[in-house]
Amino acid sequence: MLIMKILGVQFKIDNNDFSEGYFKKHIEHFYKKTEPGDIIIFPEDIGLVSAFIGIKSRDIPTAMQEIYVNKKEIVDKFVRNGNDFTKSLFLSLQDHFKSEFYNLFSDLSKKYAVYTFTCNNMGESENIYNTCFVFDPRGNEIFRQRKVYLTNMEESLSIDRGDLQDVRTLEINGIKFGIAISLDAFYPDYLYLIRDMDIFIQPDANPGKWNSYIENGRWQPEEWMDSTYFVAQRFPKVRYAINPMMVGNLLGIEFEGQSSIAKKAEPSDTHLGYIGNIPTTGFLEVMSIEKFNANEFHERKYIENISLDYPEGVLEVEI
């Protein structure tokens, strides 16, 4: 039986990623941990980092203005076609994304002979979709899945919603993979469409405090249990559910979270959990936070909203 290793990447944004050539080296660093035939999974919005390569600004508003100055004619053309300014900026970046994102991951997939799952806000005609792309070991795109359920931030950025009718599984070497980008993983109607999957993939980027209470009153890491962990426990065929997350500062926007691999809970499991949750069975791995191990319980009242150091790293599982 063919054995494949799956690597879920917790990617930490480095200020040097915005310098010419550094982002490629940073990404390739993870590929060097693979072997031919492996599967490597990057988090949601990994491609958004590449939008700012070569940009000197260090905050989003001025960076957007800088992009506009550099691509004024293209942006103005899309505006004249009836698109709002933000969408027009995204559309003006598509050639840039082709070289700095799409071709980068395609080329590295081929160089290291691995499968790659990677995400970006990419244009199709004059729509922009948050899309997960899958490349095979020859560097060919073999699958793409658009995000269906969008956050308020994505809607404010004029990202277009994917269609539920397009949601399906992907088969690699006889194993079925289901992809749900971030918020999609919380919606039963979405998950129902990929219920026959063996491996669940949830690429994510959480732009906000992780160790905090959210608008509905729940502790954010408690709410998170309703996605990757829930899928691993409730869907009979799912062997592993993999949730790679992006962390770090993207021109003033903080991304926080803990990547994880969930499985069917067994009494012999090591008890693990997200920060502020009681450790439990059903996790294969949870990325620890500096000074806060995933096998420890920390009361929420002592850790709420404090500054935490989220490391970069890779979680692995063999299938």
C-alpha positions in Angstrom: 0.0 0.0 0.0 1.3 3.5 -1.0 2.1 5.6 2.1 1.9 9.4 1.8 2.8 12.0 4.3 0.7 15.1 4.7 2.3 18.2 6.0 0.1 21.0 7.4 2.0 24.3 7.5 1.5 27.0 10.1 3.0 29.9 8.2 4.2 33.0 10.2 4.4 36.2 8.2 7.8 37.7 8.2 8.4 41.4 7.3 11.0 40.2 4.9 8.3 38.4 2.9 7.5 41.7 1.2 11.1 41.9 -0.2 11.8 40.6 -3.7 12.8 37.0 -3.6 12.3 36.3 0.1 8.8 35.0 0.0 9.9 32.3 -2.5 12.7 31.2 -0.1 10.4 31.3 2.8 7.8 29.0 1.1 10.5 26.7 -0.3 11.8 26.2 3.2 8.7 24.1 3.9 9.0 22.1 0.7 12.5 21.0 1.8 10.8 19.0 4.6 8.9 16.9 2.0 9.7 13.7 0.1 8.4 12.9 -3.4 4.7 11.9 -3.4 4.0 13.8 -0.2 1.1 16.3 0.2 1.8 19.8 1.6 -1.0 22.1 2.7 -0.6 25.9 3.2 -3.1 28.1 5.0 -5.8 30.4 3.7 -4.6 33.8 2.4 -1.0 32.6 1.9 -1.2 34.2 -1.5 -2.4 37.5 -0.1 1.1 38.0 1.4 2.5 37.9 -2.1 0.3 40.9 -3.1 2.6 43.2 -1.3 6.0 42.0 -2.6 8.0 45.0 -3.6 5.6 47.4 -1.8 7.3 49.8 0.6 4.2 50.7 2.7 3.8 49.0 6.0 0.0 49.4 6.5 -2.9 48.3 4.4 -4.4 51.7 3.4 -1.1 53.1 2.2 -0.2 49.8 0.5 -3.4 49.9 -1.4 -2.7 53.4 -2.5 0.8 52.4 -3.6 -0.6 49.5 -5.6 -3.1 52.0 -7.2 -0.3 54.4 -8.1 1.7 51.6 -9.7 -1.2 50.2 -11.6 -3.4 53.2 -12.1 -4.3 52.6 -15.8 -5.4 49.0 -15.1 -7.3 49.8 -12.0 -9.1 52.7 -13.7 -10.1 50.4 -16.6 -11.8 48.0 -14.2 -13.5 50.8 -12.4 -14.9 52.1 -15.8 -16.2 48.6 -16.4 -18.4 48.9 -13.3 -16.3 47.4 -10.6 -15.7 49.1 -7.3 -12.3 50.4 -6.4 -11.2 47.5 -4.1 -12.2 44.8 -6.5 -10.5 46.7 -9.3 -7.3 46.7 -7.2 -7.5 42.9 -6.8 -8.2 42.5 -10.6 -5.2 44.6 -11.4 -3.0 42.2 -9.4 -3.8 39.1 -11.4 -0.6 39.1 -13.5 1.4 39.7 -10.3 -0.4 36.8 -8.6 0.2 34.6 -11.6 4.0 34.9 -11.2 4.4 35.5 -7.5 1.8 32.9 -6.3 0.4 30.5 -8.9 3.6 29.8 -10.8 5.6 29.7 -7.5 3.5 26.9 -6.0 3.2 25.1 -9.4 7.0 25.2 -9.9 7.8 24.1 -6.3 5.3 21.2 -6.6 7.2 20.0 -9.7 10.6 20.6 -8.3 9.9 18.6 -5.1 7.5 16.1 -6.9 4.7 16.7 -4.3 1.0 17.6 -4.2 0.3 21.2 -3.0 -2.9 22.7 -1.5 -2.6 26.5 -1.5 -5.0 29.5 -1.4 -5.4 33.0 -2.7 -8.0 35.5 -3.8 -7.7 35.0 -7.6 -9.7 36.5 -10.5 -11.8 34.6 -12.9 -13.3 36.9 -15.6 -14.1 39.9 -13.5 -14.9 38.0 -10.3 -12.5 37.4 -7.4 -12.8 34.2 -5.4 -11.0 32.9 -2.3 -9.8 29.7 -3.9 -7.9 26.7 -2.8 -5.7 25.4 -5.7 -4.3 21.8 -5.8 -1.1 21.1 -7.9 0.2 17.6 -8.7 3.9 16.4 -8.6 4.3 17.6 -12.2 3.2 21.1 -11.3 -0.2 20.8 -13.0 -3.3 22.3 -11.4 -5.7 19.3 -10.9 -8.4 20.9 -8.7 -9.7 24.2 -7.3 -12.4 24.9 -4.7 -13.9 28.3 -4.2 -14.9 29.5 -0.7 -18.7 29.8 -0.4 -19.3 31.4 3.0 -17.5 34.8 3.4 -16.6 36.8 6.4 -17.6 40.4 6.8 -14.0 41.4 6.0 -14.1 39.5 2.7 -17.3 41.0 1.7 -15.9 44.5 2.4 -13.0 43.6 0.1 -15.5 42.7 -2.7 -14.6 39.0 -2.7 -17.2 37.0 -4.6 -19.0 34.0 -3.1 -18.5 30.6 -4.6 -21.4 28.4 -5.5 -22.5 25.4 -3.3 -23.2 23.5 -6.5 -19.5 23.5 -7.3 -18.4 21.8 -4.0 -17.0 18.3 -4.5 -14.2 16.0 -3.3 -10.9 15.4 -4.9 -9.3 11.9 -5.2 -5.6 11.3 -5.0 -4.3 7.8 -5.1 -7.7 6.4 -4.2 -8.1 8.7 -1.2 -10.9 11.3 -1.2 -10.1 14.8 0.1 -12.7 17.4 1.1 -11.7 21.0 1.2 -13.5 23.7 3.2 -11.8 27.1 3.4 -12.2 28.6 6.9 -15.8 29.5 7.5 -17.1 26.9 5.1 -16.1 24.3 7.6 -18.8 25.5 10.0 -21.7 25.0 7.6 -23.6 21.7 7.5 -24.9 22.2 3.9 -21.3 22.6 2.7 -20.0 19.7 4.7 -22.8 17.5 3.5 -21.5 17.8 -0.1 -18.1 16.3 0.8 -19.4 13.8 3.4 -17.7 10.8 1.6 -14.2 12.2 2.2 -11.4 10.3 3.8 -9.3 13.4 4.6 -10.7 16.8 5.5 -8.7 19.9 4.8 -9.5 23.3 6.4 -7.0 26.0 5.3 -7.4 29.0 7.6 -6.3 32.6 8.4 -8.0 34.1 11.5 -7.6 37.9 11.5 -8.2 38.6 15.1 -7.4 37.6 18.7 -7.4 33.9 19.2 -7.4 33.9 23.1 -10.6 36.0 23.3 -14.4 35.9 23.3 -16.1 36.6 20.0 -19.3 38.4 19.1 -21.6 35.5 19.9 -20.2 35.2 23.4 -18.1 32.1 22.9 -14.4 31.6 23.5 -12.8 31.6 20.1 -10.9 28.3 20.5 -14.1 26.7 21.9 -16.0 27.9 18.8 -13.2 26.4 16.6 -14.0 22.9 17.9 -17.2 23.1 15.7 -15.0 22.9 12.6 -12.0 20.6 12.1 -12.5 18.6 15.4 -16.2 18.2 14.8 -15.7 16.9 11.3 -13.2 14.3 12.5 -15.6 13.0 15.1 -18.9 13.2 13.3 -18.1 12.1 9.7 -17.7 8.3 9.7 -15.2 8.0 6.9 -12.9 10.8 7.9 -9.6 9.5 9.1 -7.9 12.9 9.7 -9.0 16.5 9.6 -6.1 19.0 9.0 -6.3 22.7 9.8 -3.2 24.7 8.8 -3.3 28.3 9.9 -1.5 31.5 9.1 -0.2 33.7 11.9 1.7 36.9 12.2 1.3 40.5 11.1 0.2 41.4 7.6 0.7 45.2 7.3 -1.1 45.9 10.6 -3.6 43.0 10.5 -2.8 40.3 13.2 -3.5 36.7 12.3 -3.6 34.3 15.3 -4.5 30.6 15.8 -3.3 27.1 16.4 -3.0 24.6 13.6 -4.2 21.1 14.3 -4.7 17.6 13.1 -7.8 15.9 14.5 -8.8 12.2 14.4 -11.4 9.9 15.9 -11.2 10.1 19.6 -9.8 7.0 21.4 -9.2 6.5 25.2 -5.5 6.1 24.6 -5.1 9.5 22.9 -2.8 12.1 24.5 -5.1 14.9 25.8 -4.5 18.0 23.7 -6.4 21.2 23.2 -6.5 24.8 22.0 -5.5 27.5 24.6 -8.2 28.0 27.2 -10.0 24.7 26.4 -9.7 21.6 28.6 -7.4 19.2 26.8 -9.3 16.2 25.3 -8.9 13.1 23.2 -9.4 13.3 19.4 -6.4 15.4 18.4 -3.3 13.9 16.8 -1.4 17.2 17.0 -2.1 20.8 18.1 0.5 23.5 17.5 1.6 24.8 20.9 2.0 28.5 21.7 5.2 29.9 23.2 5.1 29.1 26.9 1.6 27.4 26.6 1.8 23.8 25.7 -1.2 22.1 24.0 -1.4 19.4 26.7 -2.0 22.0 29.4 -5.1 23.8 30.6 -5.0 27.5 31.3 -8.0 29.3 32.8 -9.4 31.8 30.4 -9.6 34.6 33.0 -5.8 34.6 33.2 -5.1 34.5 29.5 -7.9 36.4 27.8 -6.5 38.9 25.3 -2.9 38.7 26.5 -0.2 38.9 23.9 0.9 35.5 22.7 3.7 34.3 20.5 2.4 31.9 17.8 5.3 30.0 16.2 5.8 28.8 12.7 5.9 25.0 12.1 4.6 21.9 10.4 2.3 19.2 11.6 2.5 15.8 9.9 0.6 12.6 9.5 1.1 9.5 7.3 -1.8 8.0 5.4 
